[in-house]
Amino acid sequence: MVLTEHEVIAVLDHQTSVMEQLAAGAELGDVLDSVVRALEELMGDSRCSVLVLDAEGRLRRGSAPTLPVEYSAAIDGLEPGPLAGSCGTAVHLGEPVIAVDVETDPRWEQFRNLAADHGLRSCWSSPIRCRGRVVGTFAVYHGVPYEPERRDEELVRRFSHLASLAIEHDQASLEREARHEADLARQSAERANLAKSRSEEHTSE
């Protein structure tokens, strides 16, 4: 068994809590904070983050409650690519990227000093998918070289899925709002055209 019975119960409790947040209409950032903190609780000595792809295809901060603020700000807007650290490379490849030691991993060359300045030595990032497409990443950092075990992989799999549900819920809400606003604009245009037609008919009489 990869997870202990206690850990399975803890995961289920966190899943229930997150679903209750979604049902209550909580902001995406608050929900992702809950997801990230839950994983950190189960994976001691880790710092986790969620980055979300924006409309331009860049990674933006979704949640990073325990990462240094300066570090999060420096990677905000990261463009995916083959040498874009763990997160940018994971999105580029569409698969998990494990940098056991960022000081020697070639994908971290341009971010190596940044990581060292903030005491980050390893980073493992997994793509988050919604409806079959990558929408962000779930990253796990450690202050020492670290290679994930099967237990870690199972926890990240479960919490990445939870993050994907939160992002999908948020995107669905935004799409509903956009459709509603489009309907209102269409109705307003129709009323304006009708009023104009009536005015022209009245003028021609």
Secondary structure, 3 states (H helix, E strand, C coil): CCCCHHHHHHHHHHHHHHHHHHHCCCCHHHHHHHHHHHHHHHCCCCEEEEEEECCCCCEEEEECCCCCHHHHHHHCCECCCCCCHHHHHHHHHCCCEEECCCCCCHHHHHHHHHHHHCCCCEEEEEEEEECCEEEEEEEEEECCCCCCCHHHHHHHHHHHHHHHHHHHHHHHHHHHHHHHHHHHHHHHHHHHHHHHHHHHHHHHC
